[in-house]
């Protein structure tokens, strides 16, 4: 199964929104510090990997997505 550029972009935006919402919620005092930390620690790797996949994804279906490393 190959990941389309649109799908990778959607995952990137969703993970970024979780990170921003957690940080804003902590800053405004709506959530506790440990919850904001857990949300950021979980969402940030998804953001980085999806951003790398989006960056390398082709506009057309031309085979596999290139390996971006660990």
CNS distance restraints for C-alpha pairs under 8 A (distance, minus, plus):
assign (resid   2 and name CA) (resid  63 and name CA) 7.87 0.50 0.50
assign (resid   2 and name CA) (resid  64 and name CA) 6.27 0.50 0.50
assign (resid   2 and name CA) (resid  65 and name CA) 6.71 0.50 0.50
assign (resid   3 and name CA) (resid   7 and name CA) 6.41 0.50 0.50
assign (resid   3 and name CA) (resid   8 and name CA) 6.61 0.50 0.50
assign (resid   3 and name CA) (resid  53 and name CA) 7.94 0.50 0.50
assign (resid   3 and name CA) (resid  57 and name CA) 7.74 0.50 0.50
assign (resid   3 and name CA) (resid  65 and name CA) 7.35 0.50 0.50
assign (resid   4 and name CA) (resid   8 and name CA) 6.33 0.50 0.50
assign (resid   4 and name CA) (resid  54 and name CA) 7.93 0.50 0.50
assign (resid   4 and name CA) (resid  57 and name CA) 6.77 0.50 0.50
assign (resid   4 and name CA) (resid  58 and name CA) 7.83 0.50 0.50
assign (resid   4 and name CA) (resid  59 and name CA) 7.92 0.50 0.50
assign (resid   4 and name CA) (resid  61 and name CA) 7.83 0.50 0.50
assign (resid   5 and name CA) (resid   9 and name CA) 6.08 0.50 0.50
assign (resid   5 and name CA) (resid  53 and name CA) 7.56 0.50 0.50
assign (resid   5 and name CA) (resid  54 and name CA) 5.18 0.50 0.50
assign (resid   5 and name CA) (resid  57 and name CA) 5.33 0.50 0.50
assign (resid   5 and name CA) (resid  58 and name CA) 6.78 0.50 0.50
assign (resid   5 and name CA) (resid  59 and name CA) 6.63 0.50 0.50
assign (resid   6 and name CA) (resid  10 and name CA) 6.20 0.50 0.50
assign (resid   6 and name CA) (resid  54 and name CA) 7.70 0.50 0.50
assign (resid   7 and name CA) (resid  11 and name CA) 6.32 0.50 0.50
assign (resid   8 and name CA) (resid  12 and name CA) 6.15 0.50 0.50
assign (resid   8 and name CA) (resid  50 and name CA) 5.21 0.50 0.50
assign (resid   8 and name CA) (resid  51 and name CA) 6.93 0.50 0.50
assign (resid   8 and name CA) (resid  53 and name CA) 6.22 0.50 0.50
assign (resid   8 and name CA) (resid  54 and name CA) 5.02 0.50 0.50
assign (resid   9 and name CA) (resid  13 and name CA) 6.18 0.50 0.50
assign (resid   9 and name CA) (resid  50 and name CA) 6.97 0.50 0.50
assign (resid   9 and name CA) (resid  51 and name CA) 7.00 0.50 0.50
assign (resid   9 and name CA) (resid  54 and name CA) 5.76 0.50 0.50
assign (resid  10 and name CA) (resid  14 and name CA) 6.08 0.50 0.50
assign (resid  11 and name CA) (resid  15 and name CA) 6.06 0.50 0.50
assign (resid  11 and name CA) (resid  46 and name CA) 7.56 0.50 0.50
assign (resid  11 and name CA) (resid  47 and name CA) 7.12 0.50 0.50
assign (resid  11 and name CA) (resid  50 and name CA) 6.14 0.50 0.50
assign (resid  12 and name CA) (resid  16 and name CA) 6.12 0.50 0.50
assign (resid  12 and name CA) (resid  46 and name CA) 7.22 0.50 0.50
assign (resid  12 and name CA) (resid  47 and name CA) 4.90 0.50 0.50
assign (resid  12 and name CA) (resid  48 and name CA) 7.60 0.50 0.50
assign (resid  12 and name CA) (resid  50 and name CA) 5.25 0.50 0.50
assign (resid  12 and name CA) (resid  51 and name CA) 5.65 0.50 0.50
assign (resid  13 and name CA) (resid  17 and name CA) 6.07 0.50 0.50
assign (resid  13 and name CA) (resid  47 and name CA) 7.68 0.50 0.50
assign (resid  14 and name CA) (resid  18 and name CA) 6.34 0.50 0.50
assign (resid  15 and name CA) (resid  19 and name CA) 6.34 0.50 0.50
assign (resid  15 and name CA) (resid  43 and name CA) 5.29 0.50 0.50
assign (resid  15 and name CA) (resid  44 and name CA) 6.69 0.50 0.50
assign (resid  15 and name CA) (resid  46 and name CA) 6.32 0.50 0.50
assign (resid  15 and name CA) (resid  47 and name CA) 5.16 0.50 0.50
assign (resid  16 and name CA) (resid  20 and name CA) 6.13 0.50 0.50
assign (resid  16 and name CA) (resid  43 and name CA) 7.50 0.50 0.50
assign (resid  16 and name CA) (resid  44 and name CA) 7.40 0.50 0.50
assign (resid  16 and name CA) (resid  47 and name CA) 6.21 0.50 0.50
assign (resid  17 and name CA) (resid  21 and name CA) 5.84 0.50 0.50
assign (resid  18 and name CA) (resid  22 and name CA) 5.97 0.50 0.50
assign (resid  18 and name CA) (resid  39 and name CA) 7.09 0.50 0.50
assign (resid  18 and name CA) (resid  40 and name CA) 7.37 0.50 0.50
assign (resid  18 and name CA) (resid  43 and name CA) 6.62 0.50 0.50
assign (resid  19 and name CA) (resid  23 and name CA) 6.17 0.50 0.50
assign (resid  19 and name CA) (resid  39 and name CA) 6.74 0.50 0.50
assign (resid  19 and name CA) (resid  40 and name CA) 5.13 0.50 0.50
assign (resid  19 and name CA) (resid  43 and name CA) 6.36 0.50 0.50
assign (resid  19 and name CA) (resid  44 and name CA) 6.85 0.50 0.50
assign (resid  20 and name CA) (resid  24 and name CA) 5.98 0.50 0.50
assign (resid  21 and name CA) (resid  25 and name CA) 5.82 0.50 0.50
assign (resid  22 and name CA) (resid  26 and name CA) 6.13 0.50 0.50
assign (resid  22 and name CA) (resid  31 and name CA) 7.75 0.50 0.50
assign (resid  22 and name CA) (resid  35 and name CA) 7.86 0.50 0.50
assign (resid  22 and name CA) (resid  36 and name CA) 4.93 0.50 0.50
assign (resid  22 and name CA) (resid  37 and name CA) 7.94 0.50 0.50
assign (resid  22 and name CA) (resid  39 and name CA) 6.43 0.50 0.50
assign (resid  22 and name CA) (resid  40 and name CA) 6.87 0.50 0.50
assign (resid  23 and name CA) (resid  27 and name CA) 6.08 0.50 0.50
assign (resid  23 and name CA) (resid  36 and name CA) 6.18 0.50 0.50
assign (resid  23 and name CA) (resid  40 and name CA) 7.83 0.50 0.50
assign (resid  24 and name CA) (resid  28 and name CA) 6.05 0.50 0.50
assign (resid  25 and name CA) (resid  29 and name CA) 6.07 0.50 0.50
assign (resid  25 and name CA) (resid  30 and name CA) 4.93 0.50 0.50
assign (resid  25 and name CA) (resid  31 and name CA) 5.54 0.50 0.50
assign (resid  25 and name CA) (resid  36 and name CA) 7.57 0.50 0.50
assign (resid  26 and name CA) (resid  30 and name CA) 5.84 0.50 0.50
assign (resid  26 and name CA) (resid  31 and name CA) 5.09 0.50 0.50
assign (resid  26 and name CA) (resid  32 and name CA) 6.16 0.50 0.50
assign (resid  26 and name CA) (resid  33 and name CA) 6.12 0.50 0.50
assign (resid  26 and name CA) (resid  36 and name CA) 6.08 0.50 0.50
assign (resid  31 and name CA) (resid  35 and name CA) 6.60 0.50 0.50
assign (resid  31 and name CA) (resid  36 and name CA) 6.83 0.50 0.50
assign (resid  32 and name CA) (resid  36 and name CA) 6.53 0.50 0.50
assign (resid  33 and name CA) (resid  37 and name CA) 6.22 0.50 0.50
assign (resid  34 and name CA) (resid  38 and name CA) 6.14 0.50 0.50
assign (resid  35 and name CA) (resid  39 and name CA) 6.15 0.50 0.50
assign (resid  36 and name CA) (resid  40 and name CA) 6.15 0.50 0.50
assign (resid  37 and name CA) (resid  41 and name CA) 6.01 0.50 0.50
assign (resid  38 and name CA) (resid  42 and name CA) 6.07 0.50 0.50
assign (resid  39 and name CA) (resid  43 and name CA) 5.95 0.50 0.50
assign (resid  40 and name CA) (resid  44 and name CA) 5.64 0.50 0.50
assign (resid  41 and name CA) (resid  45 and name CA) 7.31 0.50 0.50
assign (resid  42 and name CA) (resid  46 and name CA) 7.41 0.50 0.50
assign (resid  43 and name CA) (resid  47 and name CA) 6.32 0.50 0.50
assign (resid  44 and name CA) (resid  48 and name CA) 6.31 0.50 0.50
assign (resid  45 and name CA) (resid  49 and name CA) 6.14 0.50 0.50
assign (resid  46 and name CA) (resid  50 and name CA) 5.90 0.50 0.50
assign (resid  47 and name CA) (resid  51 and name CA) 5.91 0.50 0.50
assign (resid  48 and name CA) (resid  52 and name CA) 6.22 0.50 0.50
assign (resid  49 and name CA) (resid  53 and name CA) 6.22 0.50 0.50
assign (resid  50 and name CA) (resid  54 and name CA) 5.97 0.50 0.50
assign (resid  51 and name CA) (resid  55 and name CA) 6.02 0.50 0.50
assign (resid  52 and name CA) (resid  56 and name CA) 6.26 0.50 0.50
assign (resid  52 and name CA) (resid  68 and name CA) 7.01 0.50 0.50
assign (resid  53 and name CA) (resid  57 and name CA) 5.79 0.50 0.50
assign (resid  53 and name CA) (resid  65 and name CA) 7.44 0.50 0.50
assign (resid  53 and name CA) (resid  68 and name CA) 7.56 0.50 0.50
assign (resid  56 and name CA) (resid  65 and name CA) 7.05 0.50 0.50
assign (resid  56 and name CA) (resid  66 and name CA) 6.83 0.50 0.50
assign (resid  57 and name CA) (resid  65 and name CA) 6.03 0.50 0.50
assign (resid  57 and name CA) (resid  66 and name CA) 7.80 0.50 0.50
assign (resid  58 and name CA) (resid  62 and name CA) 7.10 0.50 0.50
assign (resid  58 and name CA) (resid  65 and name CA) 7.76 0.50 0.50
